[in-house]
Amino acid sequence: MTPEQSAIAAQLEGERAAGTLSAEGLREGLAALCADRRQDLLYLHATSTSPSSQIVAMTRVAGGKIVEPPADPDDWPYQTPLDAINDGWRVIAFPNTALLALSADDPQGLGFEFILEKWS
């Protein structure tokens, strides 16, 4: 169950326990639990492992399609991973420091990539 589905189930259970759950409320809750949802992904490349570090590149996958960000970084929806977190994105992967380049002469590292998700 997703966090949103857990919240819906908890709300329904609370209303049932309080005796305030109506037939309409139950129908709406069940519809919300069974709704077809998609996972959106946000790949953020930052200047360090800190969630407050500046983003230098991003890619978003929404509705199964890649959504290109604006060309100007000042127009990006987020300037730091923390901005995205505060907008409801959940971090599912933090930068893996084992994959980082050891120096500027060692370009095989992946950088500081955060992967976030949101369900829509």
N, C-alpha and C positions, 0 to 999 in steps of 0.2 A: 504494500500500500504506500502511495506517495504521502508526503507530509500533509498536503492539502486534503487528500482522502481521509487521512487519520483525523484531521480537524473536523471534517464533515461528520464522520462517524461519532466522534466525541460529542459534537453538538446534538446530534440525533439522540444519543444515549442520555445526555443531560436533560433534554426536553422530555424523553420518555420517563425518566426517573422522577421528574417534577410533575408529570401528568399533564404537560402542556403540548405534547406532540399531536398535531392535527393530521388528518389524512392527507391534506394538501401539503403540509410540511414534510411528511414522510415521502410523498411522491417526488417533491422537489429535491429532497436529500438523496433519494435513490437515483434520480436522473443525474445529479451532479457526480455521484460516485461512479456511475457507469458511462459518463460522457467520454467521447473519443478525444483523447488528448495527445499532443505531440511534444516531444522533447526538443527544445531549442538549445543550441550550444553557442558559446561565446569563447573564442580563443583570443587571449590577450598576451602579447609579448611585452614585457616590462623591462625597466633598466636594472632591477634587482629582484630579490625574492620577497621584498616587503610589499604587502598589499597596498601601501600608500605610495609606491614607486610609480613613476611616469610610464604610461603606455607608449610604445614605439611602433606597434603594429597590432592589427586586430582583424579577425574574421568572424562573421556570425552566420550560423546556420539556423534558418527559421522556416518552419513548415516544410522541411526536407530540401530546401534550396539555399544556396550560398547567397548571402546579402552583402554586397560590397559596401564598405564604409565610405563616407565622403572623402574626397581626395585631400582636403586640407585637414590635418590632425586637430586643428582648433575647432573644427565642426563635428568631431567625433562625439558620440553620446556620452562617452566616459573618458576621463583623463587618467584615472588610476583604477586598478582592480577594486579598490575600496568603494569608488563611486558606483561601480556595477553591483557590488554586494549591497550597498545601501538602496539600490533600485530593485532589489528582490532576486538578483541572481545568486545561485548557490555555487560555491566552489566545489568542484568534484576532483580536481587535481591541482596541486601546488607545484611550483617549479621543482623538477628533479635535479638536485645539485650534482648527482652522479653523471648527468649528461651534459654538464656545462663545459665550455671550452676552457682549457687550462691557461691559455694566453691568446693574444691577438694573432699569434702565428699558428694556433691550433684551431682552425675554423670548424671542426667537426661537432662541436657542441650545439645544442638546440637553443640556448639562451634561457631566459626566465619566462617560461610559458605557464600561464594560469588557464585552466579550462573551467568554465562555469556553465551551469544549466538553469533553464527556466522551463516550466511546463505551461503550454498554452492550449 
